[in-house]
Amino acid sequence: MTPRTRWYAAGLVAWTVFVWANRVANTVSGDESTAARVVSFVTAAIFGVLAVAAAVVLVSRRHRAIDRTGAGVLLALAVLSIVYWPVRMVQIAFGGHSVGFVAVHLMLGVVAVALAWPVARAARTIWLGEPVPR
């Protein structure tokens, strides 16, 4: 994994923690139904656990190549972001929300996918044991 891709991965970890910590804070202070709160907390927990695991991989392997297990963790976080955000952006865009709410969430999703895409490509290469493209 190139140094540039490691920066994308660190950015993805930081962005994920920022987004989902704020989601938890909004859920705690909001007036959502119990079911909506549970979904928010579970989703935030999944992203949070993967982000922490990815941070551990990046820190523990900062001076060494990322192994297959570490690549699997990074790949899981990246793929989850790439799959989750486009679906969620469509739900929000057509969910009757205000223009500002939609714009903010579109930006959150675009940034997450933009950070996740190069990480997914690099981690997939390592995880599958393919030669690293030059």
C-alpha positions in Angstrom: 0.0 0.0 0.0 1.5 3.3 -1.0 2.0 6.2 1.4 -0.7 8.1 -0.4 -3.2 5.3 0.0 -2.3 5.1 3.7 -3.3 8.7 3.9 -6.6 8.0 2.3 -7.1 5.2 4.8 -6.3 7.4 7.7 -8.7 10.0 6.3 -11.4 7.4 5.9 -10.9 6.3 9.6 -11.0 10.0 10.8 -14.0 10.8 8.6 -15.9 7.7 9.8 -15.3 8.5 13.4 -16.3 12.1 12.9 -19.5 11.2 11.1 -20.7 8.4 13.3 -19.8 10.1 16.6 -21.9 13.0 15.5 -24.7 10.6 14.5 -24.7 9.1 18.0 -24.8 12.5 19.6 -27.7 13.5 17.3 -29.5 10.3 18.1 -29.1 10.8 21.9 -30.4 14.3 21.8 -33.1 13.7 19.1 -36.7 12.6 19.3 -36.5 9.6 17.0 -38.5 6.4 17.7 -36.9 3.6 19.6 -36.5 1.5 16.5 -34.8 4.4 14.6 -32.5 4.9 17.6 -31.5 1.2 17.6 -30.8 1.3 13.9 -28.7 4.4 14.3 -26.7 2.9 17.3 -26.1 -0.4 15.6 -25.0 1.2 12.3 -22.7 3.6 14.2 -21.3 0.7 16.2 -20.5 -1.3 13.1 -18.8 1.6 11.5 -17.1 2.5 14.7 -15.6 -0.9 15.4 -14.3 -1.2 11.8 -12.8 2.3 12.1 -11.0 1.5 15.3 -9.8 -1.8 13.9 -8.6 0.0 10.7 -6.8 2.6 12.9 -5.0 -0.2 14.8 -3.9 -1.7 11.5 -2.6 1.6 10.2 -0.7 2.4 13.4 0.7 -1.2 14.0 1.8 -1.4 10.4 3.0 2.1 9.9 6.6 1.0 9.2 5.8 -2.3 7.6 3.7 -3.7 4.8 0.1 -4.3 5.6 -0.6 -8.0 5.8 -3.7 -9.9 4.4 -5.6 -9.6 7.7 -5.0 -5.9 8.0 -6.0 -5.5 4.3 -9.2 -7.4 5.1 -10.1 -4.9 7.9 -9.4 -1.9 5.6 -11.3 -3.5 2.8 -14.3 -4.2 5.1 -14.5 -0.5 6.2 -14.0 0.8 2.6 -16.6 -1.5 1.0 -19.1 -0.8 3.8 -18.7 2.9 3.1 -18.9 2.4 -0.7 -22.1 0.4 -0.3 -23.8 2.2 2.5 -23.4 5.8 1.5 -24.9 5.7 -2.1 -28.0 3.8 -0.7 -28.3 6.2 2.2 -27.9 9.3 0.0 -30.8 8.2 -2.3 -33.0 7.5 0.7 -32.3 10.9 2.1 -32.6 12.7 -1.2 -36.1 11.2 -1.8 -37.1 11.1 1.9 -38.8 14.5 2.1 -36.0 16.2 3.9 -35.0 19.9 3.6 -32.5 20.9 0.9 -29.9 21.7 3.5 -30.2 18.3 5.2 -30.0 16.6 1.8 -26.9 18.7 0.8 -25.1 18.0 4.0 -25.7 14.3 3.8 -24.7 14.2 0.1 -21.5 15.8 1.0 -20.9 13.4 3.9 -21.5 10.5 1.5 -19.4 11.8 -1.4 -16.4 12.4 0.9 -16.7 8.9 2.5 -16.8 7.2 -0.9 -14.0 9.3 -2.3 -11.8 8.3 0.6 -12.9 4.7 0.6 -12.5 4.0 -3.2 -8.6 4.0 -3.3 -8.4 2.2 0.0 -10.7 -0.5 -1.3 -8.7 -0.9 -4.5 -5.3 -1.2 -2.6 -6.7 -3.4 0.2 -8.4 -5.8 -2.3 -5.1 -6.2 -4.1 -3.3 -7.1 -0.9 -6.1 -9.3 0.4 -6.3 -11.3 -2.8 -2.6 -11.6 -3.0 -2.4 -10.0 -6.4 0.7 -8.2 -7.7 0.7 -4.5 -6.8 0.1 -2.4 -9.9 2.8 0.1 -10.6 
